[in-house]
């Protein structure tokens, strides 16, 4: 039935004047939580399932590769599975324009540290019982690219040098965060004050340098972010991604009281090694520090220092690949503000078996969150333990 549907769809596209450069792809997956539990008193054992990104995607371009587009139809209206579409045009060799919404994003400089750390496994078995995955922690120091609704512009006037500029627009019904209209409008200054600029230069045989500016001037409590990163590819079998991000201070006045926010500096590091055979290891680190908030005439309140770390060795045993995902989550504390040093941790072994276009997942998740002492907001004692036994299956075509 699936092949019959694809044949009919392809014939319809050709009959509609679409070139032979059209491809059809898609996939579906299901996650099953066999059982999960917690050390909390009176907590019941639970089970459940979830559907993961059921979708079909059409991608097309003309034979000259100067015009094209993509349409993705998903059975879920959420990130990565919702309907989205865009068209692109390359009128000159050095200029590319794209307009629409692209849930997969573009220009992201989060190699190793974000989705690629676990890849597809994070939707099924990688992470922790609360499904936080920690990508939002580890990718903070890096430019995340742009994956919303808007206009993308890319210039490549000089070999190896790319200048990328995006102007975001409010989401439409094609976006992951859909509203009720298929069009978008807004206050011009609020839209154009949220541009994203990224400049990259690829050093032959060495790596890629990235500089980025993200304007948040359209938001009342933000101004903008400046980031820089370098992806090292010069060492055989090893990649290293180092990044830093500085958020410009912002002021906001409410009821005649001014609040000055000095956001933390974010530093990040990603590392991956492969022996070219069966063994490999990945690691990532992120830290934030030197932030504070001052309200009115009061003394500034320091933002606690935080540190998160994860390491994951893996080995291909032939019948499956085994991963051991270990992490230290948000080591933090600010004695000046009366807060104890505390942290979370997780242990997450899992297995992945690929059979052609299909993949089977199985794992175990164990996590400890710091537990506050009874009656205290700043002191901690022990951990709240959560655990789960997840499994999953996916198929792509």
Buried (B, 14 or more C-beta within 10 A) or exposed (E): EEEEEBEEBBEEBEEEEBBEBBEBEBBBBBBBBEEBBBBEEEEEEEEEEBEBBBBBBBBBBEEEEBBBBBBBBBEBEEBBBBBBBBBBBBEEEEEBEBBBBBBBBBBBBBBBBBBBBBEBBBBBBBBBBEBBBBBEBBBBBBBBBBBBBBBBBBBBEEEEEBBBBBBBBBBBBBBBBBEEEEEBEEEEEEBBBBBBBBBBBBEEEEBBBBBBBBBBBBEEEBBBBBBBBBBBBEEEEEBBBBBBBBBBEBEBEEEEEEBBBBBBBBBBBBBBBBEEEEEBBBBBBBBBBEBBBBBEEEEEBBBBBBBBBBBBBBBEEEEBBBBBBBBBBBBBBBEEEEBBEBBBBBBBBBBBBEEEEBBBBBBBBBBBBBBBEEEEEBEBEEBBBBBBBBBBBBBBE
